[in-house]
Amino acid sequence: MKKELFYKEMLYHASLSPFKAMLENGILSGDDYRVIDTIMRAKYSPIFVEKSYQISLDNKRE
């Protein structure tokens, strides 16, 4: 794994960590957490994560 990919992977997990704690403590809802996770995945493109939380953030209806 290249250093850049490893760095992005670490940043993703480090960025999401406080939100996981907030979810566990009931401060965030599951929906809020999924939105944050989707944004972080788009930003960091982690490769060692399941795709289960990715949701569409496009609110436009066609």
C-alpha positions in Angstrom: 0.0 0.0 0.0 1.3 3.4 -0.9 1.9 6.0 1.9 -0.8 8.2 0.4 -3.5 5.5 0.5 -2.5 4.5 4.1 -2.6 8.2 5.2 -6.1 8.6 3.7 -7.3 5.4 5.4 -6.0 6.7 8.8 -7.5 10.1 8.3 -10.9 8.6 7.5 -10.9 6.5 10.6 -9.6 9.3 12.8 -12.2 11.7 11.4 -15.0 9.3 12.0 -14.0 8.3 15.5 -15.6 11.2 17.4 -18.8 10.7 15.5 -18.9 7.0 16.4 -18.7 8.0 20.0 -21.5 10.5 19.6 -23.6 7.8 17.9 -23.0 5.4 20.8 -23.9 8.1 23.3 -27.1 8.9 21.6 -26.0 12.4 20.5 -26.2 11.6 16.8 -28.9 9.6 15.1 -28.1 6.7 12.8 -29.2 8.8 9.8 -26.9 11.6 10.8 -24.0 9.2 11.2 -24.6 7.7 7.8 -24.6 11.2 6.2 -21.3 12.0 8.0 -19.8 8.7 7.0 -20.8 9.2 3.4 -19.1 12.6 3.3 -15.9 11.2 4.9 -15.9 8.3 2.4 -16.1 10.7 -0.5 -13.4 12.9 0.9 -10.9 10.1 1.9 -11.8 7.1 -0.3 -11.0 4.4 2.2 -10.4 0.9 0.9 -10.8 -1.2 4.0 -14.4 -0.3 4.7 -17.6 -2.0 3.7 -20.0 0.0 1.5 -23.0 -0.5 3.8 -23.2 3.1 5.1 -22.9 4.8 1.7 -26.1 6.7 0.9 -26.9 9.2 -1.9 -26.6 12.8 -0.8 -28.3 14.1 -3.9 -31.7 15.5 -2.8 -32.9 16.3 -6.3 -35.9 14.3 -7.4 -36.2 13.5 -11.1 
